[in-house]
Amino acid sequence: MEQYKIAKREVRGYPMGLSKIHGGIHFCVAAEGEVCRVLLFKKGGEKPVQALSFPVEYRRGDVWSMALLGEDFEGLEYCFEIDGKPFADPYGRRFAGREIWGDLENVSRTLRSPVEFFEFDWGDDKLPQTPYEDTIIYRLHVRGFTKHSSSGVKNKGTFQGIQEKIPHLKELGITAVELMPVNEFSEVIMQEHTPGAPHDVDKPTGKLNYWGYGPGFYFAPKASYGSGKEKTPDLEFKSLVKALHQEGIEVIPELYFTGKESPAFVLDAARFWAEEFHVDGLRLAGAPPLELLGRDPYLSRIKLLADSWGEIPGGKVKHLGEYNDGFMIDMRRVLKGDEDQMKALAYQSRRNPADFGVIHYMANTNGFTMMDMVSYDTKHNEANGENNKDGSDVNYSWNCGAEGPTRRKKVAELRKKQLRNAFLLLFLSQGTPLIMAGDEFGNSQSGNNNAYCQDNEVSWLNWNLKKSNKDLFDFVKEVIAFRKAHPVFHRHEEPRIMDYLSCGLPDMSYHGVQAWRPEFENFRRQLGIFYCGNYGKKADGARDSHFYVVYNMHWEPHEFDLPTVPKGEKWHVVFHTDRHEVNGMYEETTGPAAEGKRFMVLPRTIVVFVGQPF
């Protein structure tokens, strides 16, 4: 085997980790200590075939640099060592020994990175750059999305599996996929070592970190999300991004930071995913340095989603996005008919700040799925092995009359109705809607609201539900198409509740059971919202239609006045969530006309009217 020599000159200007240079390779690593070495192994070998010390004279602070001269590095793997302690390259692009999900054999072994470089042809790949107001996010877990036997894909639980499901994403109408952590992380949860306890307690707990939250390697896509024997996860992820971009779909991976990483390291990671993988944004979770990331000019034109951006300016292009549970909590309480929620409905339905996007959802990773939201009053996390003490006790859910699965027809119909209501609450609100993968066809986690360790059918999507709950899928698909077709429901700016165009109607207005008289007393559970079409311009420049959305979240019927529609038009029903026989929806141009000046709205029902010429 070739013996490699250290170049007798300092090589500056190379990034951290491994780089290819003329005549050899270059290593750069940060480590606190006195003697740092690179250890070279043959692929799969137990002992290093060569160990080379970083020249002390090339050290800058705690950053060590070294160039190795040679012609053939094929079949080599490397890791680093500081003062005799080996460690993996924090900037490693790939890691050997992580190809099999949940593999216990290599769980305690120091990870090694292959010395290899691959080219990828991006062709004419372009970022869709969809504005927040036109974005519809679909959040998924790479493994759980296609791992179930019903998924019908060849490469289950992988990046390739998602690529095989692009037709489903297109059919649904989403514009962006948000991926739960796809960087390399250890899914095997180890027992925490207690000082003074026997060394052998550092063993696997038997649980898996299915979600991927925790420390990880932030420059390498997860190897077990690759397909085939010779896995190339980085190339497969790039292929996925390229394929989704060709369909106009953005890609937003989630990066979880523990708060122990240096801000410079986090910034390097964020920039790396933007540059190397052409991602359209990042969901920044955990404890990232938001001030640094939010102000970074390099990231100023991709979506950055975080729980809150505080006073950080949004930049010239609106690219920061707020991602929190406020909308979900308020709208779930509206849905179940809690007291004093009409002000929250009015606020959340119009909220759309000028400086940053707001991400709205009815369900997310933490908490119930949307189907479980209408099927369970309490969490059922017994399978997690923590005596049902984990997960939130506050879910703002209602089981509609029976806990869990039921054969009672009235309960099942009410649940479907409540789901139709929930999707209308979500997609008729300004801002950016997000749905969890599977919610579009009634995915359930059997009441588990904290399925972090459930690598099984609790978390895997059962694609058979797309057929058995076809009515729900068709409804969600139609609501998404309806939102896209009508800009009054996804405006660039927040409605002002004013007639600033002097057209005779405010852009958006609130009503009670009597038109133009909204009622916000704490016992009210009814609200009407009028959308003036003059404030929504379609792609061809034509104005949008007028819409009136009536929310009766009370368990009693209420008769609503219908605001006067402009001359030459008449109100027609587009959505009526109580109409099970038509799946809660009508063709926009052929829906039934509203006769008279008043309309009886049944309990727990949303009705959407459109002004149509007669």
Secondary structure, DSSP 8 states (H G I E B T S, - for coil): ----EE-SS---S--SEEEEETTEEEEEEE--SS-EEEEEEETT-SS-SEEEE--GGG-BTTEEEEEEE-S--TTEEEEEEETTEEE--TT-S--BT-SSTT-STTTTS--BEE--------TT-------GGG--EEEE-HHHHH-SGGG--SSTTSHHHHHHTHHHHHHHT-SEEEES--EEE--EEE----TTS-GGG-SEEEEE--S--SSEEEEEE-GGGS-SSS--HHHHHHHHHHHHHHTT-EEEEEEEE-S-S-HHHHHHHHHHHHHHS--SEEEEEES--HHHHHT-GGGTTSEEEES--TT---TTTT-EEEE-SHHHHHHHHHHHT-SS-HHHHHHHHH---SSSEEEEES--SSS--HHHHTT-SS---GGGTSTT-SS-S------TTSSSS---HHHHHHHHHHHHHHHHHHHTSSSEEEEETTGGGT---TT-S--TT--STTTS--TTHHHHTHHHHHHHHHHHHHHHH-GGGS-SS---SS-TT-SSS-SEEEE-SSTT-----TT--EEEEEE-GGG-B-TTS-B---EEEEEE-SSS-EEEE-----TTEEEEEEEETT-GGGTTB--TTTS-B--SSEEEE-TTEEEEEEEEE-
